[in-house]
Amino acid sequence: MAKPAGKKVTLRMEGKFEEITRLTNTFCSQHLNDEYADMI
């Protein structure tokens, strides 16, 4: 997933950012409707 515009993730944290983003996206797609998922 691409980083949000204007947000920076250090190289050291990039792997953790990607994993958290993947988990969040999976949760949203399984449990939230599109309107709520867009808020996260």
N, CA, C and O of each residue as an XYZ file, in Angstrom:
160
protein
N       0.846     -1.183      0.000
C       0.000      0.000      0.000
C       0.884      1.236      0.000
O       1.921      1.284      0.661
N       0.458      2.212     -0.741
C       1.204      3.459     -0.804
C       1.005      4.258      0.480
O      -0.051      4.202      1.111
N       2.028      4.991      0.845
C       1.926      5.853      2.024
C       1.010      7.026      1.713
O       1.011      7.535      0.592
N       0.231      7.456      2.694
C      -0.636      8.620      2.471
C       0.197      9.853      2.137
O       1.308     10.011      2.643
N      -0.335     10.717      1.293
C       0.367     11.942      0.906
C       0.683     12.772      2.138
O      -0.171     12.975      3.001
N       1.910     13.246      2.210
C       2.308     14.095      3.320
C       2.750     13.335      4.561
O       3.163     13.952      5.543
N       2.673     12.024      4.537
C       3.082     11.219      5.684
C       4.397     10.525      5.353
O       4.610     10.068      4.230
N       5.266     10.457      6.340
C       6.559      9.815      6.122
C       6.709      8.645      7.078
O       6.353      8.731      8.253
N       7.237      7.565      6.561
C       7.540      6.384      7.362
C       9.019      6.120      7.188
O       9.509      6.018      6.064
N       9.727      6.010      8.286
C      11.161      5.761      8.185
C      11.398      4.385      7.578
O      10.556      3.493      7.686
N      12.526      4.227      6.955
C      12.883      2.956      6.340
C      12.843      1.830      7.362
O      12.428      0.711      7.058
N      13.275      2.138      8.566
C      13.299      1.142      9.644
C      11.887      0.651      9.998
O      11.715     -0.509     10.372
N      10.891      1.514      9.882
C       9.517      1.180     10.258
C       8.650      0.756      9.074
O       7.492      0.381      9.262
N       9.188      0.809      7.876
C       8.387      0.546      6.688
C       7.732     -0.836      6.699
O       6.565     -0.960      6.329
N       8.446     -1.858      7.109
C       7.883     -3.210      7.169
C       6.721     -3.296      8.146
O       5.706     -3.928      7.853
N       6.863     -2.669      9.297
C       5.792     -2.656     10.295
C       4.586     -1.882      9.772
O       3.444     -2.301      9.963
N       4.842     -0.750      9.110
C       3.769      0.039      8.509
C       2.983     -0.806      7.505
O       1.752     -0.799      7.514
N       3.688     -1.527      6.650
C       3.039     -2.366      5.639
C       2.193     -3.454      6.299
O       1.076     -3.713      5.850
N       2.694     -4.087      7.342
C       1.954     -5.149      8.035
C       0.709     -4.595      8.724
O      -0.366     -5.187      8.624
N       0.841     -3.487      9.408
C      -0.313     -2.871     10.086
C      -1.359     -2.446      9.056
O      -2.557     -2.637      9.267
N      -0.906     -1.874      7.950
C      -1.825     -1.458      6.894
C      -2.558     -2.662      6.314
O      -3.762     -2.594      6.068
N      -1.853     -3.747      6.098
C      -2.478     -4.964      5.570
C      -3.532     -5.488      6.535
O      -4.634     -5.841      6.114
N      -3.209     -5.542      7.818
C      -4.163     -6.022      8.826
C      -5.384     -5.111      8.911
O      -6.515     -5.587      9.004
N      -5.153     -3.812      8.879
C      -6.257     -2.852      8.945
C      -7.163     -2.985      7.729
O      -8.386     -2.995      7.864
N      -6.580     -3.085      6.561
C      -7.369     -3.223      5.338
C      -8.180     -4.510      5.336
O      -9.332     -4.511      4.903
N      -7.602     -5.594      5.809
C      -8.315     -6.869      5.890
C      -9.494     -6.761      6.848
O     -10.600     -7.194      6.521
N      -9.270     -6.190      8.023
C     -10.346     -6.001      8.991
C     -11.476     -5.168      8.390
O     -12.647     -5.529      8.500
N     -11.122     -4.063      7.760
C     -12.131     -3.169      7.180
C     -12.958     -3.887      6.122
O     -14.181     -3.755      6.093
N     -12.308     -4.632      5.270
C     -13.046     -5.299      4.199
C     -13.961     -6.399      4.731
O     -14.973     -6.715      4.105
N     -13.621     -6.977      5.863
C     -14.425     -8.059      6.432
C     -15.539     -7.557      7.342
O     -16.584     -8.200      7.435
N     -15.345     -6.431      8.011
C     -16.269     -6.035      9.075
C     -16.963     -4.683      8.888
O     -17.935     -4.395      9.586
N     -16.485     -3.855      7.964
C     -17.048     -2.520      7.816
C     -17.624     -2.331      6.420
O     -17.178     -2.952      5.455
N     -18.621     -1.464      6.336
C     -19.093     -1.114      4.996
C     -18.111     -0.110      4.399
O     -17.220      0.382      5.091
N     -18.279      0.189      3.115
C     -17.323      1.048      2.416
C     -17.184      2.431      3.036
O     -16.094      3.004      3.054
N     -18.285      2.964      3.540
C     -18.249      4.308      4.128
C     -17.332      4.347      5.344
O     -16.516      5.261      5.466
N     -17.446      3.392      6.229
C     -16.596      3.348      7.414
C     -15.162      2.974      7.064
O     -14.223      3.524      7.639
N     -14.988      2.069      6.152
C     -13.638      1.653      5.757
C     -12.850      2.824      5.190
O     -11.640      2.912      5.402
N     -13.518      3.729      4.469
C     -12.846      4.896      3.900
C     -12.349      5.849      4.973
O     -11.413      6.610      4.728
N     -12.946      5.829      6.145
C     -12.549      6.723      7.225
C     -11.224      6.320      7.848
O     -10.530      7.155      8.429
N     -10.876      5.077      7.735
C      -9.652      4.578      8.367
C      -8.468      4.708      7.442
O      -7.353      4.336      7.810
